[in-house]
Amino acid sequence: MNQHYFLLICQLGMGLFWIITYILIIKRGFQDKKYGMPMVALCANISWEFIFTFIYPQNDLQKIITFLWFLLDMVILLQYLKYGPKEYKKIMSPKLFYASFLITLSVSFLIILVMTQELNDIEGKYAAFSQNLMMSGLFISLLFWRGNTDGQSMFIAVCKMIGTLFASVAFFIYFRTPLITIMSIATFIFDWLYIVLLYRVYRRKINFRRG
């Protein structure tokens, strides 16, 4: 298999499994009436997807994939704005909740845009891998924060990990850099840890029901 076709498979695999991940997050969010993606990760995702769809568009296939991610993340955003205030009502008012979101979104957008320009990274690879690593850690934090699997599922965790693996393998073979390699390995470790922790929470729930 030549390089072009292998990269195409990785690109499609990454795009497909992340699309599935977002759809599962949306489905679980409506089911549980909880947002499924932590705020900082959501703001970084939407910012990256907007920038690399409209400001620094990639090749035709990646532009379509990124735009689909953006549309799905907008639904996840609406879920966060709808369900989030109720979850945080004990520690902040709705006004402060929405203000913190707008500030985080603005800062995320500016950081990713400036990072792209300063590193001359018009593909957005450094921002993408760094925010993916951050997202993996934040999913674990969300699990600890809630103490249950509301808004989350094993299918979401596994699809996220597979989608990331497609991207990581392609970059490791053809566009390897020490920083991206380290971030890819760290993301895989956090994704695996998240799956293990989710499994333990599910097991605890099952044992509780049996008891």
Secondary structure as GFF3:
##gff-version 3
##sequence-region A 1 211
A	DSSP	alpha_helix	3	32	.	.	.	ID=ss1
A	DSSP	alpha_helix	39	50	.	.	.	ID=ss2
A	DSSP	pi_helix	51	55	.	.	.	ID=ss3
A	DSSP	alpha_helix	60	87	.	.	.	ID=ss4
A	DSSP	alpha_helix	94	118	.	.	.	ID=ss5
A	DSSP	alpha_helix	125	146	.	.	.	ID=ss6
A	DSSP	alpha_helix	154	174	.	.	.	ID=ss7
A	DSSP	alpha_helix	178	210	.	.	.	ID=ss8
###
